[in-house]
Amino acid sequence: MADDKKSGSGAGGKPVEPAQPRPGFISRLMKAPQFFAEVRQEAAKVTWPTLSETRVTTIAVFVMIFLAIIFFAVVDFAVNMVVKWLLG
């Protein structure tokens, strides 16, 4: 039963298609200019953040890191004290 599903010959199974051969190095190299042209087009569509937006988000990240440090330090201290009290 399980072998039927793997081979694709069971009810509702799809036949397995053979893998397509990988394109050669030369054919990929010939497509490189088109690829980079498309990359340039897509990069032109990106809305890049301004310097002030970057500054604000960077400060927000550092504030959140600092708050996480404080939170985990307090939790670590509390768990440490509870374990010491229990094992006392």
JOSUL-V896250 format. One record per pair of residues at least 12 apart in sequence whose ideal C-beta (glycine too) atoms are under 10 Angstrom apart, sorted by the first residue. I is the first residue (numbers start at 0). J is the second residue. If there is no record, write none. Layout:
BEGIN
I/J, I/J
END
This chain:
BEGIN
none
END
